Amino acid sequence: MEGNSGGNDVELLCKTLQVEHKLFYFDLKENPRGRYLKISEKTSVNRSTIIVPVNGISWFLDLFNYYVNSDEQDAFSKELQLDTKVFYFDIGENRRGRFLKVAEASVSRNRSTIIVPAGSARDEGWAAFRNILAEINEASRLFILPNQQNSEPSERLVGLSDDVGAGFIAGHSTQPASASELNVERSVELPSQDEIGSLGVSKVIRADQKRFFFDLGSNNRGHFLRISEVAGADRSSIILPLSGLKQFHEMVGHFVEITKDRLEGMTGANVRTVEPPQR
Protein backbone atom coordinates (compact mmCIF):
# COMPACT_ATOMS: atom_id res chain seq x y z
CA MET A 1 0.00 0.00 0.00
CA GLU A 2 2.80 2.40 0.73
CA GLY A 3 3.91 4.24 -2.34
CA ASN A 4 7.19 5.64 -3.49
CA SER A 5 7.79 8.16 -6.21
CA GLY A 6 7.15 5.58 -8.91
CA GLY A 7 4.76 6.09 -11.79
CA ASN A 8 2.15 3.70 -10.38
CA ASP A 9 1.05 6.12 -7.66
CA VAL A 10 -1.88 8.37 -8.57
CA GLU A 11 -2.58 11.55 -6.61
CA LEU A 12 -6.27 11.82 -5.69
CA LEU A 13 -6.23 14.85 -3.40
CA CYS A 14 -3.58 17.25 -2.07
CA LYS A 15 -3.82 19.72 0.81
CA THR A 16 -1.34 22.04 2.52
CA LEU A 17 -1.46 23.45 6.06
CA GLN A 18 0.83 25.93 7.79
CA VAL A 19 1.05 25.81 11.57
CA GLU A 20 3.48 28.34 13.01
CA HIS A 21 6.83 27.78 11.23
CA LYS A 22 5.91 24.36 9.80
CA LEU A 23 4.26 23.24 6.59
CA PHE A 24 2.25 20.02 6.43
CA TYR A 25 1.44 18.31 3.14
CA PHE A 26 -1.47 15.86 2.89
CA ASP A 27 -1.46 13.63 -0.21
CA LEU A 28 -4.19 11.07 -0.73
CA LYS A 29 -2.78 8.57 -3.21
CA GLU A 30 -3.56 5.27 -4.82
CA ASN A 31 -1.47 2.53 -6.38
CA PRO A 32 -2.19 -1.09 -7.44
CA ARG A 33 -1.92 -2.22 -3.81
CA GLY A 34 -4.45 0.25 -2.45
CA ARG A 35 -5.09 3.75 -1.22
CA TYR A 36 -3.14 5.65 1.44
CA LEU A 37 -2.57 9.10 2.94
CA LYS A 38 0.95 10.53 3.02
CA ILE A 39 1.42 13.27 5.63
CA SER A 40 4.69 15.20 5.41
CA GLU A 41 6.07 17.79 7.81
CA LYS A 42 8.51 20.31 6.32
CA THR A 43 10.61 22.83 8.21
CA SER A 44 13.55 24.94 7.07
CA VAL A 45 15.97 22.14 7.98
CA ASN A 46 14.26 18.80 7.42
CA ARG A 47 11.28 16.87 6.17
CA SER A 48 9.61 13.80 7.67
CA THR A 49 6.73 11.66 6.46
CA ILE A 50 4.25 9.16 7.82
CA ILE A 51 2.09 6.85 5.70
CA VAL A 52 -1.47 6.20 6.90
CA PRO A 53 -3.48 3.32 5.36
CA VAL A 54 -6.83 4.47 4.03
CA ASN A 55 -8.68 2.59 6.78
CA GLY A 56 -6.73 4.63 9.34
CA ILE A 57 -7.77 8.11 8.21
CA SER A 58 -10.98 8.05 10.24
CA TRP A 59 -9.06 6.78 13.29
CA PHE A 60 -6.59 9.68 12.94
CA LEU A 61 -9.57 12.03 12.73
CA ASP A 62 -11.06 10.57 15.91
CA LEU A 63 -7.75 10.87 17.78
CA PHE A 64 -7.18 14.48 16.75
CA ASN A 65 -10.75 15.20 17.86
CA TYR A 66 -9.86 13.63 21.18
CA TYR A 67 -6.80 15.84 21.66
CA VAL A 68 -8.59 19.00 20.50
CA ASN A 69 -11.55 18.44 22.83
CA SER A 70 -9.71 17.11 25.91
CA ASP A 71 -8.52 19.28 28.76
CA GLU A 72 -4.75 19.41 29.05
CA GLN A 73 -4.66 17.29 32.20
CA ASP A 74 -7.07 14.68 30.76
CA ALA A 75 -5.24 13.94 27.50
CA PHE A 76 -3.22 10.73 27.52
CA SER A 77 -0.79 9.11 25.10
CA LYS A 78 -2.41 6.70 22.65
CA GLU A 79 -1.30 3.77 20.51
CA LEU A 80 -3.14 2.97 17.28
CA GLN A 81 -2.69 -0.44 15.66
CA LEU A 82 -3.40 -0.50 11.92
CA ASP A 83 -2.60 -3.70 10.06
CA THR A 84 1.18 -4.16 10.43
CA LYS A 85 1.77 -0.62 11.72
CA VAL A 86 1.59 1.04 15.10
CA PHE A 87 1.16 4.80 15.47
CA TYR A 88 2.13 6.49 18.74
CA PHE A 89 0.46 9.75 19.82
CA ASP A 90 2.25 11.69 22.58
CA ILE A 91 1.76 15.22 23.91
CA GLY A 92 4.84 17.25 24.80
CA GLU A 93 5.80 20.81 25.53
CA ASN A 94 8.81 23.02 24.79
CA ARG A 95 9.57 26.73 24.81
CA ARG A 96 7.26 27.29 21.82
CA GLY A 97 4.33 25.59 23.53
CA ARG A 98 2.48 22.28 23.43
CA PHE A 99 2.78 19.83 20.55
CA LEU A 100 1.51 16.41 19.49
CA LYS A 101 4.13 13.93 18.33
CA VAL A 102 2.85 11.24 15.96
CA ALA A 103 5.28 8.41 15.29
CA GLU A 104 4.85 5.54 12.83
CA ALA A 105 6.53 2.18 13.44
CA SER A 106 6.36 -0.72 10.98
CA VAL A 107 8.45 -3.63 9.78
CA SER A 108 8.72 -2.27 6.24
CA ARG A 109 10.22 1.18 6.92
CA ASN A 110 12.21 3.04 9.54
CA ARG A 111 10.35 4.79 12.34
CA SER A 112 9.16 8.21 11.25
CA THR A 113 7.74 11.09 13.29
CA ILE A 114 5.85 14.30 12.65
CA ILE A 115 5.32 16.97 15.31
CA VAL A 116 2.17 19.11 15.17
CA PRO A 117 2.20 22.34 17.25
CA ALA A 118 -0.97 22.97 19.24
CA GLY A 119 -1.07 26.58 18.04
CA SER A 120 -1.18 29.88 19.82
CA ALA A 121 -4.80 29.82 20.99
CA ARG A 122 -7.31 27.07 21.85
CA ASP A 123 -5.26 24.37 20.10
CA GLU A 124 -5.94 26.03 16.73
CA GLY A 125 -3.08 24.11 15.09
CA TRP A 126 -4.49 20.73 16.09
CA ALA A 127 -7.99 21.88 15.13
CA ALA A 128 -6.83 22.95 11.65
CA PHE A 129 -5.02 19.62 11.23
CA ARG A 130 -8.20 17.84 12.35
CA ASN A 131 -10.32 19.79 9.86
CA ILE A 132 -8.13 18.75 6.93
CA LEU A 133 -8.31 15.12 8.06
CA ALA A 134 -12.10 15.46 8.14
CA GLU A 135 -12.11 16.83 4.61
CA ILE A 136 -9.85 14.06 3.32
CA ASN A 137 -11.84 11.40 5.17
CA GLU A 138 -15.02 12.60 3.50
CA ALA A 139 -13.37 12.82 0.08
CA SER A 140 -11.73 9.39 0.34
CA ARG A 141 -15.03 7.62 0.86
CA LEU A 142 -16.74 9.54 -1.95
CA PHE A 143 -14.16 8.62 -4.57
CA ILE A 144 -15.57 5.85 -6.75
CA LEU A 145 -13.42 2.74 -6.55
CA PRO A 146 -12.22 1.32 -9.91
CA ASN A 147 -14.34 -1.85 -9.67
CA GLN A 148 -17.50 0.21 -9.18
CA GLN A 149 -17.18 2.74 -11.97
CA ASN A 150 -19.32 0.74 -14.39
CA SER A 151 -21.65 -1.02 -11.94
CA GLU A 152 -25.34 -0.25 -11.48
CA PRO A 153 -25.43 2.55 -14.06
CA SER A 154 -29.13 3.31 -13.52
CA GLU A 155 -28.75 4.02 -9.80
CA ARG A 156 -27.40 7.32 -8.53
CA LEU A 157 -26.83 8.54 -5.01
CA VAL A 158 -28.69 11.72 -4.21
CA GLY A 159 -26.46 14.75 -4.72
CA LEU A 160 -23.86 13.14 -6.99
CA SER A 161 -22.90 15.41 -9.86
CA ASP A 162 -20.99 14.43 -12.99
CA ASP A 163 -19.78 18.03 -13.22
CA VAL A 164 -17.55 17.82 -10.14
CA GLY A 165 -15.51 14.73 -10.94
CA ALA A 166 -15.70 11.06 -10.10
CA GLY A 167 -17.69 10.44 -6.98
CA PHE A 168 -17.64 13.88 -5.38
CA ILE A 169 -20.77 15.38 -3.92
CA ALA A 170 -21.12 18.96 -5.01
CA GLY A 171 -20.29 21.42 -2.26
CA HIS A 172 -18.43 18.84 -0.12
CA SER A 173 -15.03 18.70 -1.81
CA THR A 174 -13.63 21.87 -0.24
CA GLN A 175 -15.46 22.14 3.10
CA PRO A 176 -14.37 20.15 6.18
CA ALA A 177 -17.08 18.06 7.80
CA SER A 178 -18.54 19.62 10.92
CA ALA A 179 -18.35 17.94 14.29
CA SER A 180 -22.09 17.16 14.15
CA GLU A 181 -21.70 15.42 10.77
CA LEU A 182 -18.92 13.24 12.16
CA ASN A 183 -20.94 12.02 15.15
CA VAL A 184 -22.40 8.77 13.84
CA GLU A 185 -23.95 7.75 17.14
CA ARG A 186 -26.72 10.34 17.13
CA SER A 187 -30.13 9.34 15.78
CA VAL A 188 -31.10 10.41 12.27
CA GLU A 189 -34.64 11.36 11.41
CA LEU A 190 -35.58 10.34 7.88
CA PRO A 191 -36.93 13.12 5.67
CA SER A 192 -40.29 12.82 3.97
CA GLN A 193 -40.64 11.14 0.58
CA ASP A 194 -40.65 14.52 -1.19
CA GLU A 195 -37.56 15.71 0.66
CA ILE A 196 -35.56 12.56 -0.09
CA GLY A 197 -35.60 13.43 -3.77
CA SER A 198 -33.59 16.60 -3.15
CA LEU A 199 -31.60 15.82 0.00
CA GLY A 200 -28.69 13.39 0.38
CA VAL A 201 -28.46 11.68 3.76
CA SER A 202 -25.27 9.71 4.45
CA LYS A 203 -23.81 8.07 7.57
CA VAL A 204 -20.80 5.90 8.30
CA ILE A 205 -20.00 3.48 11.14
CA ARG A 206 -16.84 1.49 11.89
CA ALA A 207 -16.59 -2.09 13.13
CA ASP A 208 -13.12 -3.59 13.59
CA GLN A 209 -11.27 -3.06 10.28
CA LYS A 210 -14.44 -2.43 8.27
CA ARG A 211 -16.55 0.61 7.57
CA PHE A 212 -20.22 0.63 6.60
CA PHE A 213 -21.73 3.51 4.64
CA PHE A 214 -25.46 4.26 4.60
CA ASP A 215 -26.62 6.47 1.72
CA LEU A 216 -30.15 7.42 0.74
CA GLY A 217 -30.59 7.52 -3.02
CA SER A 218 -33.14 7.28 -5.80
CA ASN A 219 -33.53 5.89 -9.31
CA ASN A 220 -36.35 5.41 -11.78
CA ARG A 221 -37.81 2.65 -9.58
CA GLY A 222 -38.04 4.82 -6.46
CA HIS A 223 -36.05 5.61 -3.31
CA PHE A 224 -33.60 3.23 -1.64
CA LEU A 225 -30.95 2.91 1.04
CA ARG A 226 -27.56 1.74 -0.19
CA ILE A 227 -25.49 -0.04 2.50
CA SER A 228 -21.84 -0.44 1.50
CA GLU A 229 -19.21 -2.52 3.28
CA VAL A 230 -15.63 -1.28 2.82
CA ALA A 231 -12.56 -3.22 3.94
CA GLY A 232 -9.30 -1.88 2.52
CA ALA A 233 -9.76 -1.53 -1.24
CA ASP A 234 -12.71 -3.96 -1.33
CA ARG A 235 -16.25 -2.62 -1.41
CA SER A 236 -19.60 -4.36 -1.76
CA SER A 237 -23.12 -2.97 -1.52
CA ILE A 238 -26.72 -3.96 -1.05
CA ILE A 239 -29.70 -1.89 -2.16
CA LEU A 240 -32.65 -1.81 0.25
CA PRO A 241 -35.94 -0.35 -1.06
CA LEU A 242 -37.32 2.26 1.31
CA SER A 243 -40.45 0.15 1.75
CA GLY A 244 -38.36 -2.50 3.51
CA LEU A 245 -36.44 -0.14 5.81
CA LYS A 246 -38.71 -0.61 8.84
CA GLN A 247 -38.53 -4.42 8.58
CA PHE A 248 -34.74 -4.23 8.20
CA HIS A 249 -34.55 -2.08 11.32
CA GLU A 250 -36.71 -4.55 13.28
CA MET A 251 -34.59 -7.49 12.15
CA VAL A 252 -31.31 -5.81 13.16
CA GLY A 253 -32.91 -4.90 16.48
CA HIS A 254 -33.85 -8.55 16.98
CA PHE A 255 -30.22 -9.67 16.63
CA VAL A 256 -28.99 -6.83 18.84
CA GLU A 257 -31.40 -8.01 21.53
CA ILE A 258 -30.41 -11.69 21.43
CA THR A 259 -26.67 -10.88 21.41
CA LYS A 260 -26.70 -7.95 23.86
CA ASP A 261 -24.83 -9.92 26.54
CA ARG A 262 -21.90 -10.37 24.16
CA LEU A 263 -22.12 -6.82 22.82
CA GLU A 264 -21.89 -5.30 26.30
CA GLY A 265 -18.50 -6.94 26.81
CA MET A 266 -17.01 -5.71 23.53
CA THR A 267 -14.62 -2.77 23.39
CA GLY A 268 -12.58 -1.32 20.55
CA ALA A 269 -9.20 -3.00 20.24
CA ASN A 270 -7.59 -0.61 17.79
CA VAL A 271 -6.71 2.24 20.12
CA ARG A 272 -4.95 1.73 23.45
CA THR A 273 -4.42 4.37 26.12
CA VAL A 274 -0.88 4.48 27.47
CA GLU A 275 -0.95 5.09 31.21
CA PRO A 276 1.45 7.82 32.41
CA PRO A 277 4.39 6.58 34.49
CA GLN A 278 4.01 6.60 38.25
CA ARG A 279 5.83 9.47 39.90
C-alpha positions in Angstrom: 0.0 0.0 0.0 2.8 2.4 0.7 3.9 4.2 -2.3 7.2 5.6 -3.5 7.8 8.2 -6.2 7.1 5.6 -8.9 4.8 6.1 -11.8 2.1 3.7 -10.4 1.0 6.1 -7.7 -1.9 8.4 -8.6 -2.6 11.5 -6.6 -6.3 11.8 -5.7 -6.2 14.9 -3.4 -3.6 17.2 -2.1 -3.8 19.7 0.8 -1.3 22.0 2.5 -1.5 23.5 6.1 0.8 25.9 7.8 1.0 25.8 11.6 3.5 28.3 13.0 6.8 27.8 11.2 5.9 24.4 9.8 4.3 23.2 6.6 2.2 20.0 6.4 1.4 18.3 3.1 -1.5 15.9 2.9 -1.5 13.6 -0.2 -4.2 11.1 -0.7 -2.8 8.6 -3.2 -3.6 5.3 -4.8 -1.5 2.5 -6.4 -2.2 -1.1 -7.4 -1.9 -2.2 -3.8 -4.5 0.2 -2.5 -5.1 3.8 -1.2 -3.1 5.7 1.4 -2.6 9.1 2.9 0.9 10.5 3.0 1.4 13.3 5.6 4.7 15.2 5.4 6.1 17.8 7.8 8.5 20.3 6.3 10.6 22.8 8.2 13.6 24.9 7.1 16.0 22.1 8.0 14.3 18.8 7.4 11.3 16.9 6.2 9.6 13.8 7.7 6.7 11.7 6.5 4.2 9.2 7.8 2.1 6.9 5.7 -1.5 6.2 6.9 -3.5 3.3 5.4 -6.8 4.5 4.0 -8.7 2.6 6.8 -6.7 4.6 9.3 -7.8 8.1 8.2 -11.0 8.0 10.2 -9.1 6.8 13.3 -6.6 9.7 12.9 -9.6 12.0 12.7 -11.1 10.6 15.9 -7.8 10.9 17.8 -7.2 14.5 16.8 -10.8 15.2 17.9 -9.9 13.6 21.2 -6.8 15.8 21.7 -8.6 19.0 20.5 -11.6 18.4 22.8 -9.7 17.1 25.9 -8.5 19.3 28.8 -4.7 19.4 29.0 -4.7 17.3 32.2 -7.1 14.7 30.8 -5.2 13.9 27.5 -3.2 10.7 27.5 -0.8 9.1 25.1 -2.4 6.7 22.6 -1.3 3.8 20.5 -3.1 3.0 17.3 -2.7 -0.4 15.7 -3.4 -0.5 11.9 -2.6 -3.7 10.1 1.2 -4.2 10.4 1.8 -0.6 11.7 1.6 1.0 15.1 1.2 4.8 15.5 2.1 6.5 18.7 0.5 9.8 19.8 2.3 11.7 22.6 1.8 15.2 23.9 4.8 17.2 24.8 5.8 20.8 25.5 8.8 23.0 24.8 9.6 26.7 24.8 7.3 27.3 21.8 4.3 25.6 23.5 2.5 22.3 23.4 2.8 19.8 20.6 1.5 16.4 19.5 4.1 13.9 18.3 2.8 11.2 16.0 5.3 8.4 15.3 4.9 5.5 12.8 6.5 2.2 13.4 6.4 -0.7 11.0 8.4 -3.6 9.8 8.7 -2.3 6.2 10.2 1.2 6.9 12.2 3.0 9.5 10.4 4.8 12.3 9.2 8.2 11.2 7.7 11.1 13.3 5.9 14.3 12.6 5.3 17.0 15.3 2.2 19.1 15.2 2.2 22.3 17.2 -1.0 23.0 19.2 -1.1 26.6 18.0 -1.2 29.9 19.8 -4.8 29.8 21.0 -7.3 27.1 21.8 -5.3 24.4 20.1 -5.9 26.0 16.7 -3.1 24.1 15.1 -4.5 20.7 16.1 -8.0 21.9 15.1 -6.8 23.0 11.7 -5.0 19.6 11.2 -8.2 17.8 12.3 -10.3 19.8 9.9 -8.1 18.8 6.9 -8.3 15.1 8.1 -12.1 15.5 8.1 -12.1 16.8 4.6 -9.8 14.1 3.3 -11.8 11.4 5.2 -15.0 12.6 3.5 -13.4 12.8 0.1 -11.7 9.4 0.3 -15.0 7.6 0.9 -16.7 9.5 -1.9 -14.2 8.6 -4.6 -15.6 5.8 -6.8 -13.4 2.7 -6.6 -12.2 1.3 -9.9 -14.3 -1.9 -9.7 -17.5 0.2 -9.2 -17.2 2.7 -12.0 -19.3 0.7 -14.4 -21.6 -1.0 -11.9 -25.3 -0.3 -11.5 -25.4 2.5 -14.1 -29.1 3.3 -13.5 -28.7 4.0 -9.8 -27.4 7.3 -8.5 -26.8 8.5 -5.0 -28.7 11.7 -4.2 -26.5 14.7 -4.7 -23.9 13.1 -7.0 -22.9 15.4 -9.9 -21.0 14.4 -13.0 -19.8 18.0 -13.2 -17.6 17.8 -10.1 -15.5 14.7 -10.9 -15.7 11.1 -10.1 -17.7 10.4 -7.0 -17.6 13.9 -5.4 -20.8 15.4 -3.9 -21.1 19.0 -5.0 -20.3 21.4 -2.3 -18.4 18.8 -0.1 -15.0 18.7 -1.8 -13.6 21.9 -0.2 -15.5 22.1 3.1 -14.4 20.1 6.2 -17.1 18.1 7.8 -18.5 19.6 10.9 -18.4 17.9 14.3 -22.1 17.2 14.1 -21.7 15.4 10.8 -18.9 13.2 12.2 -20.9 12.0 15.2 -22.4 8.8 13.8 -23.9 7.8 17.1 -26.7 10.3 17.1 -30.1 9.3 15.8 -31.1 10.4 12.3 -34.6 11.4 11.4 -35.6 10.3 7.9 -36.9 13.1 5.7 -40.3 12.8 4.0 -40.6 11.1 0.6 -40.6 14.5 -1.2 -37.6 15.7 0.7 -35.6 12.6 -0.1 -35.6 13.4 -3.8 -33.6 16.6 -3.1 -31.6 15.8 0.0 -28.7 13.4 0.4 -28.5 11.7 3.8 -25.3 9.7 4.5 -23.8 8.1 7.6 -20.8 5.9 8.3 -20.0 3.5 11.1 -16.8 1.5 11.9 -16.6 -2.1 13.1 -13.1 -3.6 13.6 -11.3 -3.1 10.3 -14.4 -2.4 8.3 -16.6 0.6 7.6 -20.2 0.6 6.6 -21.7 3.5 4.6 -25.5 4.3 4.6 -26.6 6.5 1.7 -30.2 7.4 0.7 -30.6 7.5 -3.0 -33.1 7.3 -5.8 -33.5 5.9 -9.3 -36.3 5.4 -11.8 -37.8 2.7 -9.6 -38.0 4.8 -6.5 -36.0 5.6 -3.3 -33.6 3.2 -1.6 -31.0 2.9 1.0 -27.6 1.7 -0.2 -25.5 0.0 2.5 -21.8 -0.4 1.5 -19.2 -2.5 3.3 -15.6 -1.3 2.8 -12.6 -3.2 3.9 -9.3 -1.9 2.5 -9.8 -1.5 -1.2 -12.7 -4.0 -1.3 -16.2 -2.6 -1.4 -19.6 -4.4 -1.8 -23.1 -3.0 -1.5 -26.7 -4.0 -1.1 -29.7 -1.9 -2.2 -32.6 -1.8 0.2 -35.9 -0.4 -1.1 -37.3 2.3 1.3 -40.4 0.1 1.7 -38.4 -2.5 3.5 -36.4 -0.1 5.8 -38.7 -0.6 8.8 -38.5 -4.4 8.6 -34.7 -4.2 8.2 -34.6 -2.1 11.3 -36.7 -4.6 13.3 -34.6 -7.5 12.1 -31.3 -5.8 13.2 -32.9 -4.9 16.5 -33.9 -8.6 17.0 -30.2 -9.7 16.6 -29.0 -6.8 18.8 -31.4 -8.0 21.5 -30.4 -11.7 21.4 -26.7 -10.9 21.4 -26.7 -7.9 23.9 -24.8 -9.9 26.5 -21.9 -10.4 24.2 -22.1 -6.8 22.8 -21.9 -5.3 26.3 -18.5 -6.9 26.8 -17.0 -5.7 23.5 -14.6 -2.8 23.4 -12.6 -1.3 20.6 -9.2 -3.0 20.2 -7.6 -0.6 17.8 -6.7 2.2 20.1 -5.0 1.7 23.4 -4.4 4.4 26.1 -0.9 4.5 27.5 -0.9 5.1 31.2 1.4 7.8 32.4 4.4 6.6 34.5 4.0 6.6 38.3 5.8 9.5 39.9 
